[in-house]
């Protein structure tokens, strides 16, 4: 469990409780840039993980690229590359220690991803990290490894993005993939498995779970996954309730605000008004299954151009065949809807897909990767192209939508907030600072001239921004 002091800092992906909002006392600068108000700048190996902060320590992960080689599905692998956990001094930016992480395998990843994408999490005495090429590791603040839990190998074509979270003395990690998805909780002191819950109904996703404390005193893990939102009992891993009919491979973390939660899904095609109709698998077998083995090879569907083009992406088991599970997942992707949901579970159990527990939903103008930001009653959504939408959190009513001037880019980093301002940074490194509110307005901007995938961190009078090549502190 996080200490009170750590909870006021930036202990996990998106800071306290994963909300992206700094403590009320935080007062970071508004006007700053790579040559303005720089307290320090430290050159780093690349990585997409976001900095986490506790006490006088900053933690992140990185990868030393090896020889990049193309892999199937236009993915990448690094041959000979190394993985690292890094600790820096918060005041000076000096690297205090750097520990190489075992790398027993090389998994594919999307070119815009990284072998070091998941962010660390800290309880104020230890830091916990996850790498898809190894598993979980724990270190004390002096860099001594205290335990390791090898996990995988994983079947996730784009690489990993889910970050570990801490809840009630456990490190919880979402391991969604195209086959054998699961949610796991290990003891934070020992690394021993407390529970492991299979998720056979979902395929790959990149979300980080949220933690909801209910009025009855139960702690629920809120997990966005492929096509559904699911809640689990944090103590046992038992599945409690779920909402279906949602888009594929979500990336963002949910927002927990008291008894209400907000979560979103976006995928290409999910905004279409008409739901795509997919033929039954039995129909395909009757047409193409020449050897009558109940599955389809690429050679058997060679005359069907759409099936051939999407074959590798639909072959979830990577066995060279499409089976009924593969086709069911493909059908679900084609019929699912993008959505931003406001949900009040109120102790409900079972299927909530069509229940009044869903307060409102929104289908359009949603981000791909960045998580929404809830700040002072307003939800901020940053969509690729620099389209920023403000939504009233209580009603779902759109308040304002406009493009961010000079930052009409792709976005991976999630927005964060402090002292009446919202901070956003695009993939090419264009920083935008807003005056928060229903009629938000741009008050500052800067160009870091370097790619940015990590979400900024804010503690006290400082904001920390990681680009591909460096970590900056501005005060």
C-alpha positions, 0 to 999 in steps of 0.5 A, a space after each residue: 500500500 502506498 504511504 501518504 507521502 508517496 501518494 502525494 508524489 508521482 508513484 505510478 503511471 499517471 501519478 497518484 491513483 493513476 489520475 494524471 492530477 498532481 497534489 493540490 500544493 503542486 505549482 509547476 511552471 507554465 511557460 518553459 521549454 528545452 532552453 527555458 527554465 531547465 533545472 536539469 537535463 539528463 541524457 538517457 537511453 530510449 524508452 517509452 516508460 513514464 517517470 515515477 517519483 518518490 522522495 528524492 528518487 526518480 525511476 524509469 526503464 530504458 532499452 539499449 537498441 540492438 540490431 533492429 530487424 523486421 518481423 512479421 506484420 511489419 513489427 520489429 525485434 531487437 537482436 543484441 539489445 539490453 534492458 535497464 531499470 534506472 534511478 536518478 536523483 530528483 534534485 540534480 538529475 544524476 543517475 544514481 544506479 542503473 541495473 541491467 534486466 535479464 532478456 531471455 527472449 526477443 518479442 515483436 513490437 510495433 515500431 512506435 512501441 518499445 521493449 521498455 514501455 510499461 512504467 514502474 510503480 513504487 511504494 516509497 521503499 521499493 520500485 517494481 518494473 515489468 518488461 515483456 521480454 522477462 517479467 516482473 522485478 523489484 528493487 530497493 531504493 539503493 538498486 538491490 534486487 529483492 525478487 524477480 518473477 519471470 513471466 511469459 513468453 507472451 503472444 502480443 504482436 505489438 509488444 506490451 504497454 500495461 504497467 504494474 499497479 500496487 494495491 493492498 500489498 500486492 503488485 498487480 499486472 494485466 497480461 492480456 495477449 492473443 492467447 492465454 490472457 490473465 491478471 496476476 497479483 504477486 506479494 510486493 514483499 516476496 514476489 510470490 503469487 497471491 492469485 492469477 485469474 485467466 481471461 480467456 474471453 479477451 485478446 490483446 490490450 495495453 491498459 493499466 488497471 484502475 483501483 476502486 474502493 467501494 462503499 462496502 469496503 471492497 477493493 475492485 480492480 477495474 480492467 479495460 480489455 478487448 471488447 469489455 470492461 471487467 471488475 475483479 475482487 482485488 483480494 481474490 481475483 474473482 470476476 465481479 461484473 463486466 460490460 461488453 460490446 466495446 472496441 478491440 485492444 484498448 490502451 488507456 487506464 480508467 479514471 476512478 472518481 469516488 463511486 463513478 469510473 470513466 473508461 474508453 475504447 477506440 479502434 479503426 472502424 469503431 465509429 461507424 454507424 452501421 455494424 459490419 456483418 461477418 459470415 458464420 465460421 461454418 459458412 467459411 468452412 463450407 466454402 474453403 475448408 478443402 481438407 475438412 479439418 475444421 480450420 482454414 489455411 492461407 492456401 485454402 483462402 487464397 482466392 479471398 483477397 480480404 481474408 488473405 490480407 488480414 490472415 496473419 493479424 487474425 491468426 491469434 494462435 500464430 499457428 498458420 490457421 484460422 480456427 473458430 476462436 480466431 474468427 469469433 475474435 475477428 467478428 467481435 472486432 468488426 461489430 464492436 463500438 468505440 466508447 467513452 463510458 461513465 459507469 457507477 457500479 454501485 455494488 452490482 454483479 454480473 453483466 452490466 452491458 445494458 444496465 442503468 449503471 452506465 450513466 452515459 456513453 460517447 462514441 466519437 472524438 475519442 483518443 487512440 492511446 492517451 487516457 482521458 484526464 478528469 480535472 475539476 469536473 471536466 474530461 479532456 480528450 486528445 485525439 490524433 491530429 491535435 483535436 482536444 475535446 472537453 466534456 462535462 463529466 456528469 452529463 457527457 455533454 461536449 463543452 468545447 472542441 478545437 485543434 491545438 495550434 501548432 500541435 496537429 500531431 499524433 499523441 501517445 502521452 496522456 494529458 496531466 494537470 496541476 494548479 489550474 493548467 493542463 499539459 499535453 505533449 505530442 509524439 513529435 515533441 510539441 508541448 501545449 499548456 492550457 488554462 483549464 476549464 470548460 472553455 479551455 484556452 492555450 496559454 503556452 507552447 514549446 517545441 522539444 524537437 525530439 519524440 515524446 511518448 512518455 506521460 509527464 510527471 508533476 511534483 511540487 514546483 517541478 514538471 518532468 518530461 521525458 523525450 526519446 533522448 533525455 529526461 528534463 526537469 523544469 522548475 
